[in-house]
Amino acid sequence: MKKTFRNIILCLLSLGSFSNSTRAQLPTCANIYYDDYDATLLSIFGFVIPFIGNPTGKLYSFDPTLAVSPANPALNTISLPAGYIGGLTLCEVLNSGNATQTFYCVTGSTTANIRYNYYDPATSAWVNTGHNPAAVNIAAGGNGNIYSLDGANGRVYKYDGTGNATLLIAVPGFMNEGPYDLIADCEGDWYILNFTGMNTAPFLRKYSPAGVLLESWTVTNPNNYEMRFGGGFAIVNNTIYADAIIPGSNDIGMAYATLTPGNITFNNITAAFPSGTAVPAGGGIFTQSIFADLGSCAGAIPTIASIAITANPDALCAGTSVTYTSAITGGGNNPQYQWFINGTAVPGATSATFTHITGLNEQITCQLTSSSLCVPDRIVMSAPAMIDVVDGSTPVLRYAIDKICNGEAIQIEPITFTPKAGTFSVSPATGLNVNTTNGAIDFTGAAVGNYTITYTTKGNRNCPSKTATASIAVLATPLVQIQQLDGIKSLCQGSEIRLATNHYPNATYYWWPQRHFDNNFFESEVTGKFPEGVSTVSVYVKDANGCVSRDTATVTLEPCCKFDIPNAFTPNGDGRNDYFGPVSMTDLAIIDFSIYNRWGKVVYKGSGPNVAWDGKLKGKEMAQGVYTYSIEFRCDGVQYSRKGDVALIR
């Protein structure tokens, strides 16, 4: 029978997740089973003082996935044995080899004569084992053990079915706390809940079968749910339940919370369970049916197999030996390991640790095969090890050029940069556009200057980054401007013109067109011969760095002994434009002036200063049309010739 606390402890459920099958004779792991007691309560001035009575011997089942109702919980067909004092759990008959789930409980009256009893599935009768549990509050584990709790002192005992229970540990911080209950999972790990927090801050703890603390949670109760009688608790999937008084009543329900890592907050409660007589309005003594001992299968708490791996070192240069270590849960007594590199199993790598000389882009994982029959998914794969591997080799950076002339709008990329995945930078930081990812250089708009490109490899705390550099110069192009060195503007002054451009040591010059310059067009200063009119001339300069510039200019020479000659005349006798011939303001010596018809026949020929055609041949007027002329003349001692067309208009 449970003890009564200062803050009074209630009972609770264990586990389950399927439909209610409460009318079956033997237990199923889908339900939570509990007994009930006839409690006596004294109501004085609005305060209720409880006095727990004797168990009724009735056994109930409750499906926590369903709402509380007249059908849930439900009375089981199996009654508890004579002398039943408390303690209820579910497991197979220890050491029987039969996995059928049945009931264990405790009978007796004093600590000295209490005994384990189980319901024999084969005979449908209760069997007294003759073994002393040392404490009434029991819970079955999945490894063939049953645990019992002495709540007043926080002592936990362990029973394997072969003799009396033996002391396992005294739980720190659990003395006269509540509930007086334990639950256990399929691995045999057991849980203890301090809900009341009378002497120690509330907690939930998980211990191994050897009594080693595995996990701990803090517990908060913002609604101040109160326990009245020593009862129990349960974990169903990721929800924990603890019996508590419904606020504003004397009825018992189940406070519950989501089981999250590190913290549990009880901020909800179920509807009230059936409780019997209500508290008299004027006070007095009344009885109430309460549940006090809970039992559930160890398998009701799901056991999940998991594996995580760590690397040591976890930051390194490629080619370093790394030891990978696994950490597992739910692996059972004989877990199996298989290590993988990039998804391929490594032969012989079947230990909990794995040492490997790790290269770049290698993904290390480990597969766990659990030996526990309690685990629904026995084969699980770890996430890849979190590890930072960098190349670590000496970097190389090389471009196809180390200099370029300003104004060349081209783009280049490194012909070599290793190892990959580094970053590029340039100094000075302005004036040259360098892609920080692939090292491409865009020379469009680059400023003249000397630049250093730095390639920095990826590093980590154990493998520092390294650098390689390349130098590139953006060179100024030569300034080129054609100048005419003399003032010649007319052929009368001569046809040879001196031209020059900027002079640079070790530069190459090329003047164009070559016909004007004979053999001197590779100099910075040249003399060219130019005809009458406008001539275009260019010079290309290639300096010692190979940079090329060009300039273009025009040379204009007016004709010597300039004269005009019309392109049409009207020999009609009106005194205007009746004659065709050259009109000169200078001393022009005409050697020959000839006019031809369209068939090439000479229709006029003359010489001297007064040559002119009147549009007749031998006194006969020539037909209207276009005629060709040629004129040869001498000016300043130089003979010249010119040809053209003239229109005779009638």
C-alpha positions in Angstrom: 0.0 0.0 0.0 1.3 3.5 -1.0 2.5 6.0 1.6 0.8 9.3 2.2 2.9 12.5 1.7 2.8 16.0 3.0 1.8 17.3 -0.4 0.1 14.0 -1.0 1.0 11.9 -3.9 -1.3 10.5 -6.5 -0.9 7.7 -9.0 -0.7 7.6 -12.7 -0.5 5.5 -15.6 2.2 3.8 -17.5 2.1 3.4 -21.3 0.0 2.4 -24.2 -1.0 3.6 -27.7 -3.6 1.4 -29.2 -7.4 0.8 -28.9 -8.8 -0.3 -25.7 -8.8 -4.0 -25.1 -9.6 -3.9 -21.4 -11.8 -7.0 -21.3 -9.0 -9.4 -22.2 -7.9 -11.6 -19.4 -4.2 -11.2 -19.9 -2.7 -7.7 -20.2 -1.8 -6.1 -23.5 0.9 -3.5 -23.9 -1.6 -1.1 -25.5 -3.2 -0.4 -22.0 -2.3 0.8 -18.6 -3.4 -1.2 -15.6 -4.2 -0.1 -12.1 -5.9 -1.1 -8.9 -8.2 0.9 -6.7 -8.6 1.6 -3.0 -11.5 2.7 -0.8 -10.1 5.9 0.7 -11.7 7.6 3.7 -11.7 11.4 3.7 -12.7 13.8 6.4 -14.0 17.2 5.3 -13.6 19.9 8.0 -14.3 23.6 7.2 -13.6 23.0 3.5 -10.4 21.1 4.1 -10.2 17.4 3.1 -8.0 15.1 5.1 -7.4 11.8 3.4 -7.0 8.4 5.0 -6.2 5.7 2.5 -8.0 2.4 3.1 -7.6 -1.1 1.7 -7.3 -2.2 -1.9 -10.6 -3.6 -3.4 -8.8 -6.3 -5.3 -10.2 -4.9 -8.6 -8.0 -4.5 -11.6 -8.7 -1.8 -14.3 -7.3 -1.0 -17.7 -7.0 2.4 -19.2 -6.2 3.4 -22.8 -4.4 6.8 -22.7 -5.1 7.4 -26.4 -8.8 7.7 -25.6 -10.7 10.2 -23.5 -11.9 9.3 -20.0 -15.4 7.9 -20.3 -17.7 5.3 -18.7 -16.0 2.7 -20.8 -12.4 4.0 -20.2 -11.1 2.9 -17.8 -12.8 -0.6 -17.7 -12.8 -3.4 -15.2 -10.6 -6.4 -16.0 -11.8 -10.0 -15.5 -8.7 -10.9 -13.5 -8.9 -10.0 -9.8 -5.9 -9.3 -7.7 -4.8 -12.1 -5.3 -5.7 -12.5 -1.6 -3.4 -10.5 0.6 -2.6 -8.0 -2.2 -0.9 -5.0 -0.6 0.1 -3.0 -3.7 2.6 -2.8 -6.4 1.6 -3.7 -10.0 3.6 -4.2 -13.1 3.5 -6.2 -16.3 6.1 -8.5 -17.8 6.7 -12.1 -18.8 7.2 -14.7 -16.1 10.8 -14.2 -15.3 13.2 -17.0 -16.5 10.3 -18.9 -18.0 11.2 -18.4 -21.6 7.6 -17.6 -22.4 7.2 -14.0 -23.7 3.5 -13.8 -22.8 2.8 -10.7 -20.8 1.2 -11.2 -17.4 0.8 -9.4 -14.0 3.2 -9.1 -11.1 2.1 -7.7 -7.8 3.1 -7.8 -4.1 1.2 -9.5 -1.2 1.9 -9.5 2.5 1.5 -7.1 5.4 4.9 -6.1 6.6 8.3 -5.5 5.0 9.5 -8.8 6.3 6.7 -11.0 4.8 5.9 -9.2 1.5 6.4 -11.4 -1.6 6.3 -11.2 -5.4 3.3 -12.8 -7.0 2.6 -13.4 -10.7 -0.5 -14.5 -12.6 0.4 -17.7 -14.4 -0.9 -17.6 -18.0 -0.7 -21.4 -18.1 -2.9 -22.1 -15.1 -4.8 -18.9 -14.8 -3.9 -18.7 -11.1 -1.7 -16.5 -9.0 1.7 -17.9 -7.9 3.6 -16.7 -4.8 7.3 -16.7 -5.7 8.5 -16.6 -2.1 10.8 -13.8 -3.0 10.9 -10.5 -1.0 10.8 -7.3 -3.1 12.1 -5.2 -0.2 9.6 -2.5 -1.3 6.1 -2.5 -2.6 6.3 -0.1 -5.5 7.5 -2.2 -8.5 8.3 -1.7 -12.2 9.4 -4.3 -14.8 12.3 -3.8 -17.2 12.9 -5.3 -20.6 16.1 -7.2 -19.6 14.4 -9.7 -17.3 14.5 -7.5 -14.1 11.9 -6.0 -11.8 12.7 -2.9 -9.8 11.1 -1.8 -6.6 11.2 1.6 -4.8 11.4 2.4 -1.1 10.0 5.9 -1.5 10.7 7.1 2.0 14.4 6.6 1.6 14.8 6.7 -2.2 16.2 3.2 -2.3 15.8 1.2 -5.5 16.0 -2.7 -5.4 16.6 -5.1 -8.3 15.0 -8.5 -8.7 15.9 -11.1 -11.4 13.4 -13.9 -10.4 15.9 -16.1 -8.6 15.9 -14.7 -5.1 15.0 -11.7 -3.0 15.5 -8.3 -4.5 18.9 -6.7 -3.7 19.7 -3.0 -3.2 20.8 -1.3 -6.4 21.2 2.4 -5.5 19.8 5.1 -3.3 18.6 7.9 -5.6 20.0 11.2 -4.7 17.4 13.9 -3.9 14.5 11.4 -3.6 13.3 11.1 0.0 9.6 11.3 0.8 9.0 12.7 -2.6 6.3 11.4 -4.9 5.0 9.5 -6.6 6.3 6.3 -5.1 6.7 4.6 -8.4 9.1 3.5 -11.1 8.7 2.7 -14.7 11.1 0.8 -16.9 11.6 0.5 -20.7 12.4 -2.4 -23.0 16.1 -2.0 -22.5 15.8 -2.4 -18.8 16.5 1.3 -18.1 14.3 2.6 -15.3 12.8 6.1 -14.6 12.0 7.9 -11.4 9.9 11.0 -11.1 10.0 13.6 -8.3 6.7 15.5 -9.0 6.1 16.9 -5.5 9.4 18.7 -5.0 9.0 18.9 -1.2 12.7 18.5 -0.4 14.4 18.7 -3.8 13.5 20.5 -7.0 11.3 18.3 -9.1 13.0 16.1 -11.7 12.7 13.1 -14.0 15.7 10.8 -14.2 16.6 7.8 -16.3 19.0 5.1 -14.9 20.6 2.1 -16.5 20.1 -1.5 -15.1 23.4 -0.9 -13.3 22.1 2.2 -11.6 24.1 4.7 -13.8 22.3 8.0 -14.5 21.7 8.2 -18.2 19.5 11.3 -18.6 17.8 14.0 -16.5 15.0 16.5 -17.0 13.8 19.4 -14.9 10.1 19.4 -14.1 7.9 22.5 -13.8 4.2 22.6 -12.6 2.9 26.0 -13.5 -0.7 25.1 -12.6 0.3 23.7 -9.2 -1.4 20.3 -9.7 -1.5 18.5 -6.4 -0.9 14.8 -5.6 -3.0 13.3 -2.8 -2.1 9.6 -2.5 1.1 7.8 -3.5 0.3 6.6 -7.0 2.3 6.4 -10.2 3.4 7.8 -13.5 3.9 6.7 -17.0 5.5 7.7 -20.3 3.5 7.0 -23.5 5.6 7.7 -26.6 6.7 11.3 -25.9 4.1 12.2 -23.3 4.5 11.8 -19.5 1.5 11.4 -17.2 1.3 11.8 -13.4 -1.9 11.5 -11.3 -3.1 14.7 -9.7 -6.2 16.4 -8.2 -8.4 18.2 -10.7 -8.2 21.8 -9.6 -11.3 23.0 -7.7 -12.4 19.4 -6.9 -11.4 16.3 -5.0 -11.4 14.1 -8.2 -8.3 12.5 -9.6 -7.1 13.0 -13.1 -3.8 12.8 -15.0 -1.6 15.8 -15.4 0.5 15.4 -18.6 3.3 17.0 -20.5 5.4 16.6 -23.6 8.7 14.9 -22.9 11.3 17.3 -24.4 15.0 17.2 -24.0 16.0 18.7 -20.7 12.7 20.0 -19.5 9.1 18.9 -18.8 6.2 21.3 -18.1 3.0 19.9 -16.8 0.4 22.3 -18.1 -2.5 20.1 -19.0 -4.8 17.6 -17.1 -7.3 15.0 -18.2 -10.9 14.7 -17.1 -11.6 13.2 -13.7 -11.6 9.4 -13.3 -14.6 7.8 -11.6 -14.2 8.6 -7.9 -17.4 7.6 -6.0 -19.1 9.7 -3.3 -18.9 13.5 -3.5 -17.7 15.6 -0.5 -20.7 16.4 1.8 -21.6 20.1 1.6 -21.7 20.5 5.4 -18.5 18.5 6.1 -18.1 15.0 7.5 -16.6 11.6 6.6 -17.0 10.1 3.1 -15.3 7.4 1.0 -13.8 7.7 -2.4 -12.5 5.2 -4.9 -9.0 6.1 -6.0 -6.4 4.4 -8.1 -3.0 3.9 -6.5 -0.8 1.4 -8.3 0.0 1.4 -12.0 1.4 -1.2 -14.2 2.4 -1.2 -17.9 4.6 -3.1 -20.3 8.2 -2.2 -20.6 7.7 -2.0 -24.3 5.1 0.8 -23.9 8.0 3.2 -23.8 9.4 3.2 -27.3 13.1 2.5 -27.6 14.7 4.2 -30.5 18.0 3.1 -31.9 20.3 6.0 -32.8 23.9 6.6 -33.7 26.0 9.7 -33.9 29.6 9.9 -34.8 32.4 12.4 -33.9 35.8 12.9 -35.4 39.1 13.6 -33.7 40.6 15.8 -35.0 37.6 17.4 -36.6 39.7 20.1 -38.4 42.7 18.9 -40.5 44.7 18.8 -43.7 43.8 16.2 -46.2 45.8 13.0 -45.6 45.6 13.2 -41.8 44.7 10.2 -39.7 41.3 10.7 -38.0 39.6 8.5 -35.4 35.9 8.4 -35.7 33.9 7.4 -32.5 30.3 6.3 -32.4 27.8 7.1 -29.6 24.6 5.0 -29.7 21.3 4.5 -28.0 19.1 1.5 -28.2 21.9 -0.7 -29.4 21.2 -3.6 -27.1 23.8 -5.9 -25.6 25.5 -6.7 -28.9 25.3 -3.8 -31.3 26.9 -4.3 -34.7 28.7 -1.5 -36.6 29.7 -0.9 -40.2 31.6 2.1 -41.3 31.2 3.7 -44.8 33.2 6.1 -46.9 31.1 7.9 -49.4 28.4 5.3 -49.1 30.7 2.3 -49.6 31.2 -0.1 -46.8 34.8 -0.4 -45.6 35.7 -4.1 -45.2 36.6 -5.0 -41.6 35.5 -1.6 -40.2 33.0 -3.1 -37.8 34.1 -1.6 -34.4 32.6 1.2 -32.4 35.6 3.3 -33.6 37.2 3.7 -37.0 40.6 5.2 -37.9 41.1 6.4 -41.4 43.5 8.7 -43.3 40.9 11.2 -44.5 41.0 12.9 -47.8 39.1 15.8 -49.3 35.4 15.4 -49.9 35.1 12.1 -48.0 31.9 11.5 -46.2 32.2 9.1 -43.2 29.1 7.5 -41.8 28.4 4.5 -39.6 25.5 2.0 -39.7 24.2 0.6 -36.4 22.4 -2.7 -36.2 20.8 -3.0 -32.8 20.6 -6.3 -31.1 17.7 -5.2 -29.0 14.4 -6.8 -29.8 12.7 -3.7 -28.3 13.8 -1.5 -31.1 11.3 -1.2 -34.0 13.9 -0.1 -36.5 17.0 -2.0 -35.7 19.2 -0.7 -38.6 20.0 3.0 -38.6 22.6 5.1 -40.3 24.4 8.0 -38.7 24.6 11.5 -40.2 27.9 12.2 -41.8 30.7 13.1 -39.4 31.1 16.9 -39.0 34.7 17.4 -40.1 36.5 20.2 -41.8 39.1 18.8 -44.3 41.2 21.2 -46.4 43.9 20.5 -49.0 46.9 21.9 -47.1 49.2 21.7 -50.1 51.4 24.5 -51.3 49.3 26.7 -53.6 50.3 27.5 -57.2 49.0 30.5 -59.2 50.0 31.3 -62.7 48.5 33.6 -65.5 49.4 33.5 -69.1 50.6 37.1 -69.1 52.5 39.3 -66.6 51.8 42.6 -68.3 49.3 44.2 -70.5 48.9 47.5 -72.3 46.4 49.9 -71.0 43.2 50.1 -73.0 43.1 46.4 -74.0 39.6 45.4 -73.0 40.1 41.7 -72.5 39.5 39.1 -69.8 41.8 36.4 -68.7 41.6 33.6 -66.1 44.5 31.8 -64.4 46.0 29.0 -66.4 46.8 27.3 -63.1 45.6 27.7 -59.5 45.8 24.9 -57.0 44.4 23.6 -54.7 40.9 24.7 -55.5 38.3 26.4 -53.3 40.5 29.3 -52.3 39.9 33.0 -52.7 41.6 35.8 -54.8 42.5 39.3 -53.8 44.4 42.1 -55.5 46.7 44.8 -54.2 46.2 47.7 -54.6 42.5 47.1 -54.0 41.4 49.6 -56.6 42.3 50.0 -60.3 42.0 46.3 -61.4 38.9 44.1 -61.4 39.7 40.6 -60.1 37.0 37.9 -59.5 37.5 36.7 -55.9 36.2 33.2 -56.7 37.9 32.2 -59.9 40.7 34.8 -60.3 39.4 36.1 -63.7 40.8 39.6 -64.5 38.8 42.1 -66.5 41.1 44.7 -67.9 38.3 46.9 -69.1 38.9 50.3 -67.6 42.0 49.1 -65.7 44.3 51.8 -64.3 48.0 51.9 -65.2 50.1 50.4 -62.4 51.7 47.3 -60.9 49.3 44.8 -59.3 49.8 41.7 -57.1 47.2 39.0 -57.3 47.1 36.8 -54.1 45.5 33.4 -54.0 44.7 32.2 -50.5 43.8 28.6 -49.9 41.1 27.4 -47.5 42.4 26.6 -44.0 41.2 25.7 -40.6 42.5 25.8 -37.0 44.8 22.8 -37.5 45.7 23.4 -41.2 46.4 27.1 -41.8 45.7 28.7 -45.1 48.6 29.4 -47.5 49.1 31.9 -50.3 50.6 32.2 -53.8 51.0 35.4 -55.7 51.3 36.6 -59.3 52.3 40.0 -60.6 50.6 41.8 -63.4 51.5 45.2 -64.8 49.1 47.4 -66.6 51.4 49.5 -68.9 50.8 53.0 -70.2 50.6 53.1 -74.0 52.9 55.6 -75.9 51.6 59.0 -76.6 51.6 59.5 -80.4 50.8 62.7 -82.2 51.8 63.5 -85.8 53.4 67.0 -86.4 54.3 68.7 -89.7 57.7 70.2 -89.2 57.6 72.8 -92.0 55.0 75.2 -93.3 54.6 73.8 -96.9 51.0 74.2 -98.1 51.4 74.3 -101.8 53.1 72.3 -104.4 54.7 75.4 -105.5 56.8 75.2 -102.3 57.7 71.6 -103.0 56.1 68.1 -102.6 58.3 66.7 -99.8 56.8 67.2 -96.3 58.7 66.5 -93.0 56.5 64.7 -90.4 57.4 63.6 -86.9 55.9 62.0 -83.8 56.9 61.5 -80.2 60.2 59.7 -79.8 60.6 56.7 -77.4 63.8 54.7 -76.9 63.8 51.3 -78.5 60.4 52.0 -80.1 59.4 50.8 -83.5 57.7 53.2 -85.9 55.6 52.4 -89.0 54.3 55.2 -91.3 51.5 54.4 -93.7 50.9 54.5 -96.6 54.5 53.5 -97.5 54.4 55.0 -101.0 54.8 58.5 -99.5 58.0 57.7 -97.5 60.3 55.5 -99.7 62.5 53.6 -97.2 62.5 56.0 -94.2 59.1 55.0 -92.7 60.6 53.2 -89.6 61.8 56.4 -87.9 60.1 58.8 -85.6 60.8 61.6 -88.1 60.2 61.0 -91.8 60.0 62.9 -95.1 57.2 62.1 -97.4 56.2 63.0 -100.9 52.6 64.0 -101.3 50.5 64.9 -104.3 48.2 67.8 -104.8 45.1 67.7 -102.6 44.4 66.0 -99.2 46.4 62.9 -98.2 45.8 60.8 -95.1 48.8 59.5 -93.2 49.1 57.3 -90.1 51.9 56.3 -87.8 52.0 53.2 -85.5 54.3 53.2 -82.6 55.3 50.1 -80.6 57.3 50.9 -77.5 59.9 48.8 -75.7 57.1 47.1 -73.7 55.2 46.1 -76.8 52.4 48.6 -76.3 51.1 50.1 -79.6 49.5 53.5 -80.3 48.4 55.1 -83.5 47.8 58.6 -84.8 46.3 59.8 -88.1 46.7 63.1 -89.7 46.0 64.8 -93.1 48.5 66.6 -95.4 46.9 69.1 -97.7 48.8 70.6 -100.7 47.2 73.1 -103.0 48.1 72.8 -106.7 51.0 75.0 -108.0 49.9 77.5 -110.6 46.3 77.2 -109.7 43.7 77.7 -112.4 40.1 77.1 -113.0 38.4 75.3 -115.9 34.6 75.1 -116.3 32.7 71.9 -116.7 30.2 73.3 -119.2 29.8 76.1 -121.8 27.1 77.4 -124.2 28.5 78.6 -127.5 25.4 80.4 -128.7 26.8 83.7 -129.5 25.2 85.6 -126.6 28.6 86.7 -125.3 28.3 84.5 -122.1 30.2 81.2 -121.8 30.7 81.0 -125.5 34.2 79.6 -125.2 35.8 76.7 -123.2 39.3 76.9 -121.9 41.5 77.3 -118.7 41.2 80.5 -116.7 44.4 81.3 -114.8 45.4 84.2 -112.6 49.1 83.2 -112.8 51.7 82.8 -115.5 50.6 79.5 -117.0 52.5 78.1 -120.1 50.1 75.9 -121.9 51.9 73.3 -124.0 48.9 71.5 -125.3 45.1 71.8 -124.9 43.1 69.1 -126.7 39.4 68.2 -126.8 37.9 64.8 -127.9 34.5 63.6 -128.8 33.1 60.5 -127.5 34.8 58.4 -130.1 38.2 59.9 -129.3 38.5 62.1 -132.3 40.2 65.4 -131.8 37.8 68.2 -132.3 40.1 71.0 -131.0 43.8 71.4 -130.4 45.7 74.4 -129.4 48.6 75.9 -127.2 49.7 79.2 -125.8 48.0 81.5 -123.3 44.9 82.1 -125.3 43.6 78.6 -126.0 39.8 78.3 -126.2 37.3 76.2 -128.1 34.2 77.8 -129.7 32.3 74.5 -130.0 33.1 74.2 -133.8 35.2 71.9 -136.0 36.3 73.5 -139.2 33.6 76.1 -138.8 30.9 73.6 -138.3 29.0 73.6 -134.9 29.5 70.4 -133.0 26.6 68.5 -131.5 25.5 69.0 -127.9 27.1 66.5 -125.6 30.0 65.6 -123.3 33.5 66.0 -124.5 36.9 65.0 -122.9 39.8 67.4 -122.6 43.5 67.1 -121.7 45.8 69.9 -120.8 49.6 70.0 -120.4 51.2 73.0 -118.9 54.4 74.2 -117.3 54.6 76.2 -114.1 57.8 77.3 -112.3 59.8 75.1 -114.6 57.7 72.0 -113.8 55.5 70.3 -116.4 52.0 69.2 -115.3 49.0 67.5 -116.9 45.3 67.3 -116.2 42.3 65.6 -117.8 38.5 66.1 -117.4 35.1 66.4 -119.1 33.1 69.3 -120.3 29.4 69.5 -121.4 28.6 71.4 -124.6 25.1 72.8 -124.3 23.1 74.3 -127.2 
